[in-house]
Amino acid sequence: MSISPASNSGKKDLSDRLGAIARAIPKGSLVCDIGSDHGLLPLFLVKHGICPQVLVTDLNAFPLERAKSAFAKNALSDRARFLQCNGIAEPLAFRPDLFVIAGMSGKTIVQILAEAEGKIPVGTRFFLQPMTKDAALRRYLYAAGFAIQNETVVLENRKVFLILDAVFDGISRTANEAVLAFGETKFACPERAAYYKKKKESLEIQIRGKESAGQSVLHEKHLLETLCGVLGGLNHENQ
Ligand SMILES: C[S@@+](CC[C@H](N)C(=O)[O-])C[C@H]1O[C@@H](n2cnc3c(N)ncnc32)[C@H](O)[C@@H]1O
């Protein structure tokens, strides 16, 4: 099942961002939500019969307590295991089918995955939703043996969220700078244009900043040219 950015069909117990992730989770999987905070995603998965059991983790005690009370209020505490831990190393012992790491910077997600290097079983799936630094995350995933199967864009309150669907297969890959910066163009979805536009704005800001500091902008200009070509292609397809 792939992540679809369609709206959350009126269900207000989850944001569109987390709703898109929830809808893509294969029924019956053992999901581990890393850095769950409020616990809304795993609670939704159990409440809606998507997962019989879930693993709910957070680095910090206060958010984990918040997640525990959300499950308790719904009389579903027996369907979750709560772990206060750093990253994925400890929950890996429970052999989850799928990890969700959402709402964190791409840098933190890379750090979490890198700390578990050599311990992740082949076939483990990851839904990753970086708030920033998605290029650094792709660079790490390609090099460290994760196959990116899909990328989805969700728009919520005029904000653009990216969700990567990756499986660990242990095969290291290379990708060109444009793929690292913007993802593979085959991952098309209607919201992808908004993601490209955000990338374009950010590149233009970087170029202006570097130019005024007298620095070289060759790399950024090359990326911008590639991106304009992709956007041009999308506009052409939509005509
Ligand atoms: C901004 S919240 C995101 C909550 C939820 N995942 C979402 O997408 O709405 C980030 C949470 O991740 C937790 N966190 C940060 N680094 C972590 C790590 N290395 N391992 C586990 N949890 C972490 C924080 O304590 C915080 O509760």
The ligand as a MOL file (V3000), in Angstrom:
LIG
                    3D

  0  0  0     0  0            999 V3000
M  V30 BEGIN CTAB
M  V30 COUNTS 27 29 0 0 0
M  V30 BEGIN ATOM
M  V30 1 C 7.9630 17.2490 17.4060 0
M  V30 2 S 7.6240 15.7700 18.2310 0 CHG=1
M  V30 3 C 6.9050 14.7960 16.9560 0
M  V30 4 C 5.7500 13.9850 17.4880 0
M  V30 5 C 5.0960 13.0430 16.4810 0
M  V30 6 N 6.0160 12.0460 16.0190 0
M  V30 7 C 4.5290 13.8220 15.3220 0
M  V30 8 O 5.0150 13.6570 14.1950 0
M  V30 9 O 3.5830 14.5920 15.5240 0 CHG=-1
M  V30 10 C 9.2140 15.0200 18.4080 0
M  V30 11 C 9.2570 14.0070 19.5490 0
M  V30 12 O 10.3990 13.1720 19.3340 0
M  V30 13 C 11.0400 12.9320 20.5660 0
M  V30 14 N 12.4320 12.5860 20.2420 0
M  V30 15 C 13.4270 13.4150 19.8130 0
M  V30 16 N 14.5590 12.7300 19.5880 0
M  V30 17 C 14.2760 11.4280 19.8610 0
M  V30 18 C 15.0410 10.2220 19.8140 0
M  V30 19 N 16.3260 10.2360 19.4700 0
M  V30 20 N 14.4400 9.0570 20.1610 0
M  V30 21 C 13.1350 9.0430 20.5310 0
M  V30 22 N 12.3610 10.1540 20.6060 0
M  V30 23 C 12.9260 11.3290 20.2660 0
M  V30 24 C 10.8270 14.2030 21.3530 0
M  V30 25 O 10.9270 13.9950 22.7560 0
M  V30 26 C 9.4060 14.6180 20.9300 0
M  V30 27 O 8.4210 14.1060 21.7900 0
M  V30 END ATOM
M  V30 BEGIN BOND
M  V30 1 1 1 2
M  V30 2 1 2 3
M  V30 3 1 2 10
M  V30 4 1 3 4
M  V30 5 1 4 5
M  V30 6 1 5 6
M  V30 7 1 5 7
M  V30 8 2 7 8
M  V30 9 1 7 9
M  V30 10 1 10 11
M  V30 11 1 11 12
M  V30 12 1 11 26
M  V30 13 1 12 13
M  V30 14 1 13 14
M  V30 15 1 13 24
M  V30 16 1 14 15
M  V30 17 1 14 23
M  V30 18 2 15 16
M  V30 19 1 16 17
M  V30 20 1 17 18
M  V30 21 2 17 23
M  V30 22 1 18 19
M  V30 23 2 18 20
M  V30 24 1 20 21
M  V30 25 2 21 22
M  V30 26 1 22 23
M  V30 27 1 24 25
M  V30 28 1 24 26
M  V30 29 1 26 27
M  V30 END BOND
M  V30 END CTAB
M  END
